[in-house]
């Protein structure tokens, strides 16, 4: 890998990380604000945002060569 390719690779990875961090802060703030001020929070909206964050983390991991496999269900788990 050339220095230029490595720099591009690292820049993309950094952008993924910055996006994940910003999304986490936004979701955390929304939940905290809801708890503090009694604002109803759509649970499905929060779960959707968390899934998006997880997908971005998985994409960043795949970028550096980490393969993500869902753990298989153990006997007795639902």
C-alpha positions as CSV (number, residue, x, y, z in Angstrom):
1,X,0.0,0.0,0.0
2,X,1.5,3.4,-1.0
3,X,1.6,6.3,1.4
4,X,-1.2,8.0,-0.7
5,X,-3.4,4.9,-0.4
6,X,-2.7,4.6,3.3
7,X,-3.6,8.3,3.9
8,X,-6.8,7.9,2.0
9,X,-7.7,4.8,3.9
10,X,-7.0,6.5,7.3
11,X,-9.0,9.6,6.2
12,X,-12.1,7.4,5.4
13,X,-11.7,5.5,8.7
14,X,-11.4,8.8,10.6
15,X,-14.6,10.1,8.9
16,X,-16.5,6.9,9.9
17,X,-15.3,7.3,13.5
18,X,-16.2,11.0,13.7
19,X,-19.7,10.3,12.3
20,X,-20.2,7.5,14.8
21,X,-19.1,9.8,17.7
22,X,-21.4,12.6,16.5
23,X,-24.4,10.3,16.2
24,X,-23.8,8.7,19.6
25,X,-23.7,12.2,21.2
26,X,-26.9,13.2,19.4
27,X,-28.8,10.1,20.5
28,X,-27.4,10.4,24.1
29,X,-28.5,14.1,24.2
30,X,-32.0,13.2,22.9
31,X,-32.4,10.5,25.6
32,X,-31.0,12.8,28.3
33,X,-33.2,15.7,27.3
34,X,-36.2,13.4,27.3
35,X,-35.4,12.2,30.8
36,X,-34.7,15.7,32.2
37,X,-37.7,17.5,30.7
38,X,-40.2,14.6,30.5
39,X,-40.3,14.8,26.7
40,X,-41.7,11.6,25.3
41,X,-39.1,9.8,23.2
42,X,-40.1,7.4,20.4
43,X,-38.4,4.2,21.3
44,X,-38.5,3.0,17.7
45,X,-36.7,6.1,16.6
46,X,-33.9,5.6,19.2
47,X,-33.6,1.9,18.2
48,X,-33.4,2.9,14.5
49,X,-30.7,5.4,15.2
50,X,-28.7,2.9,17.3
51,X,-28.9,0.3,14.5
52,X,-27.6,3.0,12.1
53,X,-24.7,3.6,14.5
54,X,-24.0,-0.1,14.7
55,X,-24.0,-0.4,10.9
56,X,-21.5,2.4,10.6
57,X,-19.2,0.8,13.1
58,X,-19.5,-2.5,11.2
59,X,-18.6,-0.7,8.0
60,X,-15.6,0.9,9.6
61,X,-14.5,-2.5,11.0
62,X,-14.9,-4.1,7.6
63,X,-12.7,-1.2,6.1
64,X,-9.8,-2.3,8.3
65,X,-10.4,-6.0,7.7
66,X,-12.4,-7.0,10.7
67,X,-15.2,-9.4,9.8
68,X,-18.4,-9.1,11.8
69,X,-20.4,-12.2,12.4
70,X,-23.6,-12.3,14.4
71,X,-23.2,-14.6,17.4
72,X,-25.2,-17.7,16.9
73,X,-28.1,-18.3,19.3
74,X,-27.2,-20.5,22.2
75,X,-29.5,-23.3,23.2
76,X,-32.4,-21.9,25.3
77,X,-32.0,-18.3,24.0
78,X,-34.9,-16.6,22.3
